[in-house]
Every structure is written in structure tokens, then in C-alpha cells.
Amino acid sequence: MTEQPNSINFEHFGLDNQLLASLKKCGYQQATAIQSNTIPMALTGRDLLANAKTGSGKTAAFALPLLQQHIDRAAKPSDQTKQGNQIDALILVPTRELALQISESIQQYAQEMSQPPKVIAVFGGVKTNPQMMALRGGADILVATPGRLLDLMASNALSLAKLHTLVLDEADKLLNLGFHEELNNILKSVPGTRQNLLFSATFPEPLRQLIKQLLNDPLEINVENLHPESQIQQRVITVNKEQKNALLIYLIKEEQWTKTLVFCSAKNSCNRLLGKLKKAGIAGAAFHGDLSQGARNKALQAFKQGEINVLIATDVAARGIDIERLPCVINFELPRSPNDYIHRIGRTGRADESGLALSLISHDEYHHFKVIEKRIKQRLPREQITGFEADNETPEGSQSNAKAKPAGQGKKHRKSEEIPQINAHIWGKRRS
């Protein structure tokens, strides 16, 4: 099912007045496209397969039906008692940050409920005992990463035997991060009769296999253009690899960016770039898996509050973080997967605001960016900044992603793609 309905009010879905009051407090007025298509069908109890990109409002799309179901069960005397360590609804996510974000959002949606649900988030990187203590008596809604969930199940801290609803959020990333075996083990512990809600931005083949195993006659919802092209301006600047640091520093200062999310492909790259920015007097922080949960929370909070201007993150760590009014995302290094490019740029241009997604590419990334363009079905013009122009030929020793030439063909330089000599200005400004 592919629809693009006009925005409608949440009253249209028949939600309880307590939920409507909570949404009003949250400032929610009209449902997004994914919410308009998903909520009515989820309330019927049907399995759903939803194409939901970052920033589309998908958390409310599955959280509101869960909360309505909780209200309905609470009204039935036979369903009011929860025994032992049972879980009513389980939301599986790939990262700690996403688990925290979703649990906080659900609690906001439930703030006006007379009997709010018990919502718990469990994830790795922190001690297990506090989470085990929190799970005493079970939970109405559990948000979990797969590894920590299995650890808690092995310790008999929770049971999925009475599970009503299973939600997989960012299902493609769950599989990309190697959770396939964990997911299979979890599925062995859930009842055969349950509702399944699966949300994913992309549908690689391993995910399609999981869909066949997991979902029962699902309704497929594919809402197109959740990020209209006009909302996210994609720009590409070519630069020699050794000048990337200097160019990024120049852009941040020249354009006076006060909140910029920069993506690197590895933890070490984040740390090195952070050091360069600090030497240039730019306040920033790294955000990757080697940091403790406390350090990551501190960095994210400082970024949201404007205490630092730049957050430098890897794809895995940044998955699921929600930053309001983020004007600019920069690909300092390209992601390995073209699908991750889509997730990266989706961090900006959210909630009907405009945003800039800027990629700095050097000669060794030209070929890979063409692969990304094929995936997004767009051809983006290459630009250059005066004083940081990329060489017309591949520098000696530069590693290219293109196929290697046959042996014996010599060391002749490969002519790079022709780049127009444009003095690019990121916001479309021209200087005298």
C-alpha cells in the first residue's frame, strides 16, 4: 500500500482522550504520512511491514497503538494482573541511543494517562543488575537491544511467553550489525500468536528472509517522499584527501555553523578529526562505540544544548539519535553501505525544516560515491572551494575504489572525473 494522505488530526484514529491530551502537551497537531497510514491498521492488530525513513515520525506510529492497547487491556479485569517477569510488548532496536530515545518518547506520549505503562529500556554497555531490578514484576513495554535482551532472558529476568506485540525498529540495521542469530534466538522464545510491526528504511535480501519467517500476512506500507527533495539539499565538494581537515575547518568557520553533525567511517577517524578541530579552536566531541554510555550521553547533551558546535560520529553510534533543528550533516568520510548514506542525510531536514547534507569526497571515494548515486537515483554535481581544489589527476599512491588495472599496464595516472571549477558556497551565497 503506497499512499500520501493529507495531514489529519490524531482524533481521527479513535485514540483515548488521555493519549490525545499527551500529544497536545508534546505539541503534536497533525499526523505524518507514516502515522496516518500505520496507526489505524496497527490498532486492528494486523501485522505491518512499513517503509519508514529517519525523521518520518515512526516512533509515534508504533508507540501510540501500543499505548492504546495497554489502555484497552487495563479495562479488562482478566488482563489487569501481570504475573512474574512477563513482557506485554517488546521493541527491538540496534543501538543504546535509540532504545533510550524510544522509551523517553513513549513516556511522553503516556504522561496524561491515569494508569501509565511500565516502560523499561535495556541495552549493553552498562551494568546488568540495575536492569534486572527494574524488570522485577515484568514490564508493559520493553525497549531492548538484542544482545542485552538475551542476557537478561538467560538470567530469567524476563519472559516473552505472554508477549502481545513485537516491534522491530530499523530492522535493516539490526541485520547489518550482525544480529541475525540473536533475532532467531529471540523468535524461538516468543508465542506463535502475536502482532508484529516491522519498520525499516531499506529492505536488503537478508531482511526479506526474516520477513517471511516473522510476519503473518503483513500489510505493506510504503509512504513515498517522506523527505521531499526540497527539504534536504545535497551537495558534493571534491578535495584532495590531505586537505579535507583544513576544508572542514574553513567551512565551519566561514559559514558560521553552530550545530553540525559530522560522520566518519571509523572510531579512530573521529578521534583524529576531533583533535584537528580542537587545535583550530572549534568546540566538538566524538561519538562512537569505544566511549562509555555516560560519555556518549554527555557528548550528545552538550551538542543538543549548544555547548559544542560539532559532533563527530560513526554510523553505528549515531543510529537512532534524534537532534531537533539540525541544519547540517557532513559526510567527512563516506559510509561503506549506500543505505547508510540515506540514514545519515535523514538526520537533517526533519519536521518540515530544510537541511543541508554535504559530502567531502577525495579521489579514492569518487567511484564509491557513484555507487551511492545509483542507490539514491540521483546525479549530484561536483563542486570545489577556491583554495581547496582537487587535483585533476589522481595523486600518486592514492587508493581508488575502482577496479585495478591489469598488470603490466604501467603506472600512468588515471584521469579523474572532470570537475567544474566552481567557487561553491554552501548556502548558495556568492561573494564579491
C-alpha positions in Angstrom: 0.0 0.0 0.0 1.5 3.3 -1.1 -0.3 6.5 -0.1 0.3 10.1 0.6 -2.7 11.3 2.5 -3.3 14.9 3.5 -2.3 15.6 7.1 -5.0 14.6 9.5 -5.6 15.1 13.2 -4.9 12.4 15.8 -8.5 12.5 16.8 -9.3 10.7 13.5 -7.7 7.5 14.8 -10.1 7.0 17.7 -7.3 7.2 20.3 -8.2 7.5 24.0 -8.6 11.1 25.3 -5.6 10.6 27.6 -3.3 10.0 24.7 -4.7 12.9 22.8 -4.1 15.1 25.8 -0.5 13.8 26.0 0.1 14.5 22.3 -1.2 18.1 22.7 1.3 18.6 25.5 4.0 17.3 23.2 3.0 19.9 20.6 1.7 17.3 18.1 -1.1 18.6 15.9 -1.3 16.6 12.8 -0.1 13.1 11.9 2.7 12.5 9.5 2.2 10.3 6.4 3.7 7.2 8.1 1.5 7.8 11.1 -1.7 8.3 9.1 -1.1 5.0 7.2 0.2 2.9 10.1 -1.8 3.8 13.3 -5.3 2.8 12.1 -4.1 -0.6 10.8 -1.9 -1.3 13.8 -4.9 -0.7 16.1 -6.7 -3.6 14.3 -4.0 -6.0 15.4 -2.7 -6.7 11.9 1.0 -7.4 11.1 2.6 -4.4 9.4 5.7 -4.0 7.2 6.4 -0.3 7.0 8.9 1.6 4.9 9.9 4.3 7.3 12.9 6.6 6.9 14.6 8.6 9.6 12.6 11.6 10.7 9.3 10.3 9.4 7.6 10.1 12.9 7.7 6.3 13.0 8.2 6.2 16.8 4.7 7.5 17.4 3.4 5.3 14.6 4.1 2.2 16.6 4.1 3.7 20.2 0.6 5.1 20.1 -1.1 1.8 19.1 0.9 0.1 21.9 -0.3 2.6 24.4 -3.9 2.3 23.2 -3.7 -1.5 23.5 -2.4 -1.0 27.1 -5.4 1.1 27.9 -7.8 -1.4 26.4 -6.2 -4.3 28.3 -6.3 -2.4 31.6 -10.1 -2.0 31.1 -10.5 -5.8 31.1 -10.4 -7.3 34.6 -8.9 -10.6 33.3 -5.9 -8.7 31.9 -5.1 -6.4 34.8 -2.8 -8.7 36.7 0.7 -9.2 35.4 2.4 -12.3 36.8 6.2 -12.7 37.4 8.5 -11.3 34.8 6.2 -11.1 31.8 6.5 -8.6 29.0 3.4 -7.3 27.1 5.2 -5.5 24.2 8.8 -5.7 23.0 10.5 -3.2 20.8 13.9 -4.4 19.4 16.4 -1.7 18.3 20.0 -1.8 17.1 21.6 0.8 19.5 21.5 2.1 23.0 20.7 5.6 22.0 17.7 4.5 20.0 16.5 2.4 23.0 16.7 5.4 25.3 15.1 7.8 22.8 12.1 5.5 22.2 11.5 4.8 25.8 11.6 8.5 26.6 9.2 9.3 23.7 6.7 6.6 24.9 6.8 8.1 28.4 6.0 11.5 27.0 3.1 10.0 25.0 1.8 8.5 28.2 2.2 11.5 30.5 -1.6 12.2 30.8 -2.6 8.5 31.3 -4.2 7.7 34.7 -2.5 4.3 34.6 0.7 4.8 32.6 2.5 1.7 31.5 5.7 0.4 32.9 8.3 1.2 30.2 11.9 0.0 30.5 14.9 0.3 28.2 17.7 -2.3 28.4 20.9 -2.3 26.5 24.6 -3.2 26.7 27.5 -1.1 27.8 26.1 -0.7 31.3 25.8 -2.9 34.4 23.1 -5.6 34.2 21.9 -5.7 37.8 20.0 -2.4 37.8 18.2 -3.5 34.7 17.3 -6.8 36.3 16.0 -5.0 39.4 13.9 -2.7 37.1 12.4 -5.8 35.5 11.0 -7.3 38.7 7.3 -7.7 38.2 7.8 -7.6 34.4 7.1 -4.6 32.1 4.3 -3.4 29.9 6.7 -2.1 27.2 10.3 -3.2 26.9 12.7 -1.5 24.6 15.8 -3.6 24.1 18.9 -4.3 22.1 19.1 -8.0 21.1 22.3 -8.9 22.9 21.3 -7.5 26.3 17.8 -8.9 25.9 19.2 -12.4 25.5 21.5 -11.9 28.5 18.5 -11.0 30.7 16.5 -13.9 29.4 19.3 -16.3 30.2 19.2 -14.9 33.8 15.4 -15.4 33.9 15.0 -11.7 34.5 12.1 -11.6 32.0 9.8 -13.9 30.0 8.4 -13.4 26.5 5.9 -16.2 26.8 2.9 -13.9 27.1 4.1 -11.3 24.5 1.3 -9.5 22.7 3.3 -7.3 20.3 6.8 -7.5 18.8 8.2 -4.4 17.1 11.4 -4.3 15.1 12.6 -0.7 14.6 15.3 0.0 12.0 15.2 -3.7 11.1 17.7 -3.3 8.3 20.3 -2.0 10.7 19.7 -4.8 13.1 20.7 -7.3 10.4 23.6 -5.1 9.2 25.1 -5.1 12.7 25.1 -8.9 12.8 22.1 -9.5 15.0 20.6 -12.2 12.7 21.5 -15.1 15.1 20.3 -13.2 18.1 17.0 -12.4 16.4 16.5 -16.1 15.6 17.1 -17.0 19.2 14.6 -14.4 20.4 11.9 -15.6 18.0 12.2 -19.0 19.5 11.1 -17.6 22.8 8.0 -15.6 21.7 4.5 -17.0 21.3 3.3 -18.0 17.9 0.2 -15.8 18.1 1.2 -12.2 18.4 1.2 -8.9 16.5 4.4 -8.0 14.5 5.3 -4.5 13.4 8.4 -4.1 11.3 9.9 -0.7 10.4 12.8 -0.3 8.0 14.1 2.3 5.6 15.6 -0.3 3.2 14.8 -4.0 2.5 18.0 -5.9 1.8 17.7 -9.6 0.9 18.5 -10.9 4.5 15.7 -8.8 5.8 13.2 -10.2 3.3 14.1 -13.7 4.5 13.4 -12.6 8.1 10.1 -11.0 7.0 8.9 -14.4 5.6 9.8 -16.0 8.9 8.5 -13.3 11.2 5.3 -11.7 9.7 1.9 -13.2 9.2 0.2 -11.9 6.0 1.5 -8.4 6.6 0.1 -5.2 5.2 3.0 -3.4 3.4 3.0 0.3 3.9 5.3 2.3 1.6 4.9 6.1 2.0 7.0 7.8 -0.6 8.7 11.2 -0.4 8.9 11.3 3.4 11.9 13.6 2.8 10.9 15.8 -0.2 14.0 16.8 -2.3 13.4 20.4 -1.4 13.9 19.8 2.3 17.4 18.3 2.1 19.8 20.0 -0.1 22.6 17.5 -1.1 25.9 19.0 -2.1 29.2 17.3 -3.1 32.6 19.0 -2.9 35.7 17.4 -4.2 39.0 17.9 -2.4 42.4 16.3 -2.1 42.4 13.9 0.8 45.2 15.7 2.7 43.2 18.9 2.6 39.9 17.5 4.0 40.7 18.6 7.6 41.5 22.2 6.5 38.5 22.4 4.3 36.1 21.3 7.0 37.6 23.8 9.4 37.3 26.5 6.8 33.6 25.7 6.1 32.6 25.6 9.8 34.2 29.0 10.4 33.3 30.6 7.1 29.6 29.6 7.2 29.5 30.1 11.0 27.8 26.7 11.6 26.8 26.3 15.2 25.4 22.8 15.1 27.0 20.3 12.7 26.9 16.5 12.7 30.0 15.1 11.0 30.1 11.4 10.0 33.4 9.4 9.9 33.7 5.8 8.9 35.8 4.7 11.9 36.3 5.5 15.6 40.0 6.4 15.0 38.9 8.9 12.3 36.5 10.5 14.8 39.3 10.9 17.4 41.8 12.3 14.9 39.4 14.8 13.4 38.3 15.9 16.9 42.0 16.7 17.7 42.3 18.8 14.5 39.1 20.8 15.3 40.2 21.5 18.8 43.5 22.9 17.6 41.6 25.2 15.3 39.5 26.4 18.2 36.3 24.6 17.3 34.4 23.0 20.2 33.4 19.4 19.4 33.1 15.9 20.7 33.5 12.4 19.4 30.6 9.9 19.5 31.4 6.2 18.9 31.2 2.8 20.4 34.5 2.9 22.3 33.1 5.6 24.6 31.2 4.7 27.7 27.4 5.2 27.7 27.9 8.1 30.2 30.4 9.8 27.9 28.1 9.4 24.9 25.2 10.8 26.8 27.3 13.8 27.9 28.5 14.5 24.4 25.0 14.3 22.9 23.5 16.5 25.6 26.3 19.1 25.1 25.6 19.1 21.4 21.9 19.5 21.8 22.3 22.3 24.3 24.8 24.2 22.1 27.7 23.8 24.4 29.7 22.3 21.5 29.4 23.1 17.7 30.3 19.8 16.2 29.5 16.1 17.0 31.7 13.6 15.1 30.1 10.2 14.9 30.3 6.8 13.4 27.2 5.3 11.7 26.7 2.7 14.4 26.8 5.1 17.3 24.7 7.8 15.6 21.9 5.3 14.7 18.7 6.5 16.2 19.8 9.7 17.8 17.3 12.4 17.4 18.5 16.0 17.2 15.9 18.7 16.6 16.7 21.6 14.2 19.9 20.1 12.9 20.7 22.3 9.9 23.8 20.5 8.6 25.1 17.0 8.2 28.6 16.4 6.7 30.0 13.2 5.3 33.7 13.7 6.1 34.2 10.1 5.0 31.6 8.1 3.0 29.8 5.2 4.6 30.5 1.6 3.5 26.9 1.0 2.6 24.9 3.3 0.3 21.9 2.6 2.6 23.8 4.3 5.4 24.1 7.4 3.3 20.3 7.6 3.3 20.2 7.3 7.1 22.9 9.9 7.5 21.3 12.6 5.5 18.0 11.9 7.1 19.3 13.4 10.3 18.7 16.8 8.8 15.6 18.3 7.1 13.3 16.8 9.7 9.8 18.0 10.8 9.3 20.1 7.7 12.5 22.1 8.2 15.2 22.5 5.5 18.6 21.0 5.9 22.0 20.6 4.2 23.7 17.2 3.5 27.3 17.9 2.4 29.8 15.2 1.2 33.5 15.9 1.0 35.0 13.4 -1.4 38.5 12.8 -2.4 39.9 10.8 -5.4 39.7 7.4 -3.6 36.0 8.0 -3.0 34.8 9.1 -6.5 33.9 5.6 -7.6 32.0 4.7 -4.3 30.0 7.9 -4.5 28.8 6.9 -7.9 27.5 3.7 -6.3 25.7 5.9 -3.7 24.2 8.0 -6.5 22.9 4.9 -8.2 21.3 3.8 -5.0 19.5 7.2 -4.4 18.8 7.5 -8.1 20.3 11.0 -8.3 23.3 12.5 -10.0 24.7 15.3 -7.9 27.0 18.0 -9.4 30.6 18.1 -8.1 31.8 21.4 -6.8 35.0 22.9 -5.5 36.0 25.6 -3.0 38.6 28.1 -4.1 41.9 27.3 -2.4 40.9 23.7 -1.8 40.5 22.5 -5.4 41.0 18.8 -6.0 43.8 17.8 -8.5 42.6 16.8 -12.0 44.6 13.6 -11.7 44.7 11.0 -9.0 47.6 11.7 -6.7 50.5 9.2 -6.7 49.7 6.4 -4.3 46.1 7.3 -3.8 43.9 4.2 -3.4 40.9 4.0 -5.6 37.8 2.0 -5.2 37.7 1.5 -8.9 38.8 -1.9 -10.4 42.6 -2.3 -10.6 44.2 -2.2 -14.0 45.8 -5.4 -15.4 49.5 -6.0 -14.5 52.0 -4.6 -17.0 49.8 -1.6 -18.0 52.3 0.8 -16.4 51.9 3.5 -13.7 50.2 6.1 -15.8 47.9 8.3 -13.7 44.2 7.7 -14.0 42.4 10.8 -15.3 39.8 11.8 -12.7 36.3 12.8 -13.5 36.1 16.3 -14.9 35.2 18.7 -12.1 33.8 22.2 -12.9 35.9 24.9 -11.3 33.1 26.3 -9.1 33.7 28.5 -6.2 31.0 26.7 -4.2 29.2 28.5 -1.4 27.3 26.1 0.8 24.2 28.2 1.3 24.1 29.4 -2.3 25.7 32.7 -1.5 28.1 34.4 -3.9 30.9 36.5 -2.6 32.1 39.7 -4.2 
